[in-house]
Amino acid sequence: MNVMVIGSGGREHALAWKLSQSRHVDKLYVAPGNAGTESVAENVPIAATDIEKLARFGRRHDVGLTIVGPDDPLALGIVDLFEAEGLVVFGPRKTAAKIEASKAYSKHLMHKQGIPTADFVTFDEYDEALEYVERQTFPLFIKASGLAQGKGAVGCASMGDAKKTLKAVMVEKIFGEAGNSVVIESLLNGPEFSLHALCNGTDYVMLPSSQDHKPVFDGDEGPNTGGMGTVAPLPWVDPSMVESLGQKVVALLLEGLIDESAPFKGLLYPGLKLTADGAKVIEYNARFGDPETQVYMRLLDSDLLEVLEAAARGNLEGRDLHWQPDTYAVNVALVSGGYPSAYQKGFPITGIDEANALDDVVVFHSGTTRQNGAVVTNGGRVLYVSATGSTLVEAQQKAYYGVSLIHFEGMHYRRDIGDMAIKLSAR
């Protein structure tokens, strides 16, 4: 069949890379894609948020399955539109995507379903939120309720931090309309990790555990980003724990969404913290994680198209995913200088081919494009260097060797991706 992936980041490059290996794919499109996706698919110059134009393209080119990568088109209702046009699409409808598009909605549904999460309150009015934080002890988190590209959660260590953050989010609108409402919640202590589950409304299939690294600097310092790197699987999150959490944080949420007349079909991605009181959900995402997808696609042994089509058609019962045995993956982000704040674009990139030539290394493009035939920077997160190995340490060493071969002006990356997972595994 003809297949289309919607999006332009590292997640979409990884999905397209894996889909291109399927014996079932005839023509593969990525809209709009980047300088990396063009090596495995045909890039289509349509923005991910131009959902009407994407639907027209899908009809005209007989696209048998569309996979939606980013959160924005899901929140706009791209799945509803595609289904109304008779197109098969992998992703949740607008009502179900609200689990990510509104953190306030998500937190209230977690509370209703008895899903473990941090204590929280939500506010639509700045004055009421300010009055609340003036009575609190610290630290705490203030989160923009809407979509903020993974950057909308701000840790506040003091009253001054909280007041400054509230004003920036709700008054100055640093995250735009996403800051119309906020969630204020208590701090959860413990290592953070991610789970992913393929869902068809009622049934689900769990993926292995993974760990993202959000803050921009080593040691989890600095502001949050969309993700500076990932590792998978986590040796300290065993399969029985993944299965148990599937019942506690996936199955219960799916039941709650059915009660809300919003059955969830697609990829459900809960971010969690392993606290002294057990794992608790930080937030839910309604799509594949970025950069988690990159490590999953490096480890997956199953035909990706087969399982995504099965989920999209509501037929996951009895399905399973197969993973490379005794293999780990590490994925390091190379970002533009200044990211996640202001940064420049258009810098030439060297060394990608050399890194790709290494054993067990694959470079996934994110913020790249071509100018006069050369690959140049075109975003905050520019590239991801992924590597696999028989241990986390081996995969980490291979990934960072690949990183050492790549250069562009202002290039920044964390030098500790995987360190926490390796340290926790040694306990």
Secondary structure, DSSP 8 states (H G I E B T S, - for coil): -EEEEEE-SHHHHHHHHHHTT-TT-S-EEEEE--TTGGGTSEE----TT-HHHHHHHHHHTTEEEEEE-SHHHHHHTHHHHHHHTT--EES--HHHHHHHH-HHHHHHHHHHHT--B--EEEES-HHHHHHHHTT--S-EEEEESS--TT--EEEE-SHHHHHHHHIIIIIS-TTGGGGGSEEEEE---S-EEE--EEEESS-EEE---BEE--EEEGGGEEEE-S-SEEEES-TTS-HHHHHHHIIIIIIHHHHHHHHTT---EEEEEEEEEEETTEEEEEEEESS--TTHHHHHHHHB-S-HHHHHHHHHTT--TT----B-TT-EEEEEEEE-TTTTS------B-B-HHHHHTSTTEEEEESSEEEETTEEEE-SSEEEEEEEEESSHHHHHHHHHHHHHT-B-TT-B--S-TTHHHHHHHT-
